């Protein structure tokens, strides 16, 4: 019984570490991008590079929760806790479906608007 508690505490600590370090890393990437934009002159490539770095930092913040669910899936399967593994797999499938639909549907709406003009 105490090994289950220790294992769960290890999982909680691992997830907290991943989220903590990921948040600091994403914040650092955004800070570098903001600094490049502030130091760059208008119309130069450093402004564009800064914008892309800021976008990468924001993408890191979007990916962090997905990484957490993926990490939980791996841990649950390794521990042979297939019920929670199936739940984590379902959550990942919902995130993937939402992402695919979020990318595909606006493109279809844009095409329909262009055809009506």
C-alpha positions, 0 to 999 in steps of 0.5 A: 500500500505504501508503494502505491502512495510512493509511486503516485507521489513520484508521478506527481513530482515528475509531472510538476517538474515537467510543467515547472521547467516547461513553463520557465523554458517557454517564458524564457523563449518569449522573453528572448523574442520580446528582447529581439523585437525591442532591440530591432529596428522597424522593417529589419529581419530581427523583428521578424525573427523576434516574432517567430521566437515569441510564437515558438514560446507560445506554442510551447505553452500550448504543448505543455498540457498535451505533454503532461497527458502523454507522460501520464499515459506512458506512466499508467501503461508502464504501471499496468493501470490500463483503466487510467491509460485508456482515459489518458488515451481518450483525452489525447484522441480528443485533443488530436481531433480538436486540433485537426478540426480546428485547422481543417474547418476554418480552411473550408469556411474560407473556401466557401466564402471565396466561392460565393464571391 
